[in-house]
């Protein structure tokens, strides 16, 4: 860590958007699982 002593370094990236996207994806997947298998796609 070359810049460990710097005081003007930012705390780190803001992951708020990523957390929201991950939460939405989790909810979507849970809804898909709880809905059960849908009709099979046409071949």
Phi and psi in degrees as GROMACS dihedral restraints (atoms count N, CA, C in turn):
[ dihedral_restraints ]
;  ai    aj    ak    al  type     phi  dphi    fc
    3     4     5     6     1   -76.2    20    10
    4     5     6     7     1   -28.1    20    10
    6     7     8     9     1  -109.6    20    10
    7     8     9    10     1    24.7    20    10
    9    10    11    12     1   -65.0    20    10
   10    11    12    13     1   -28.7    20    10
   12    13    14    15     1   -87.2    20    10
   13    14    15    16     1    -4.8    20    10
   15    16    17    18     1   -70.9    20    10
   16    17    18    19     1   134.4    20    10
   18    19    20    21     1   -93.0    20    10
   19    20    21    22     1   -19.8    20    10
   21    22    23    24     1   -91.7    20    10
   22    23    24    25     1     6.7    20    10
   24    25    26    27     1   -74.3    20    10
   25    26    27    28     1   140.2    20    10
   27    28    29    30     1   -66.5    20    10
   28    29    30    31     1   159.3    20    10
   30    31    32    33     1   -67.4    20    10
   31    32    33    34     1   -20.7    20    10
   33    34    35    36     1   136.7    20    10
   34    35    36    37     1   171.4    20    10
   36    37    38    39     1   -67.1    20    10
   37    38    39    40     1   155.1    20    10
   39    40    41    42     1   -91.0    20    10
   40    41    42    43     1   115.2    20    10
   42    43    44    45     1   -98.0    20    10
   43    44    45    46     1    17.3    20    10
   45    46    47    48     1   -58.2    20    10
   46    47    48    49     1   -44.3    20    10
   48    49    50    51     1   -66.1    20    10
   49    50    51    52     1   -42.4    20    10
   51    52    53    54     1   -64.8    20    10
   52    53    54    55     1   -39.0    20    10
   54    55    56    57     1   -63.2    20    10
   55    56    57    58     1   -40.9    20    10
   57    58    59    60     1   -65.0    20    10
   58    59    60    61     1   -42.2    20    10
   60    61    62    63     1   -64.6    20    10
   61    62    63    64     1   -42.3    20    10
   63    64    65    66     1   -63.5    20    10
   64    65    66    67     1   -39.2    20    10
   66    67    68    69     1   -65.0    20    10
   67    68    69    70     1   -42.6    20    10
   69    70    71    72     1   -63.9    20    10
   70    71    72    73     1   -39.8    20    10
   72    73    74    75     1   -64.4    20    10
   73    74    75    76     1   -41.1    20    10
   75    76    77    78     1   -63.5    20    10
   76    77    78    79     1   -43.9    20    10
   78    79    80    81     1   -61.9    20    10
   79    80    81    82     1   -43.0    20    10
   81    82    83    84     1   -60.8    20    10
   82    83    84    85     1   -46.5    20    10
   84    85    86    87     1   -63.8    20    10
   85    86    87    88     1   -41.1    20    10
   87    88    89    90     1   -63.7    20    10
   88    89    90    91     1   -38.2    20    10
   90    91    92    93     1   -65.1    20    10
   91    92    93    94     1   -38.7    20    10
   93    94    95    96     1   -64.6    20    10
   94    95    96    97     1   -41.9    20    10
   96    97    98    99     1   -68.7    20    10
   97    98    99   100     1   -43.2    20    10
   99   100   101   102     1   -71.2    20    10
  100   101   102   103     1   -23.8    20    10
  102   103   104   105     1   -74.6    20    10
  103   104   105   106     1   -20.0    20    10
  105   106   107   108     1    83.5    20    10
  106   107   108   109     1   174.1    20    10
  108   109   110   111     1   -67.4    20    10
  109   110   111   112     1   134.2    20    10
  111   112   113   114     1   -87.5    20    10
  112   113   114   115     1  -171.2    20    10
  114   115   116   117     1   -64.4    20    10
  115   116   117   118     1   143.7    20    10
  117   118   119   120     1   -68.9    20    10
  118   119   120   121     1   142.4    20    10
  120   121   122   123     1   -66.7    20    10
  121   122   123   124     1   148.5    20    10
  123   124   125   126     1   -65.6    20    10
  124   125   126   127     1   148.0    20    10
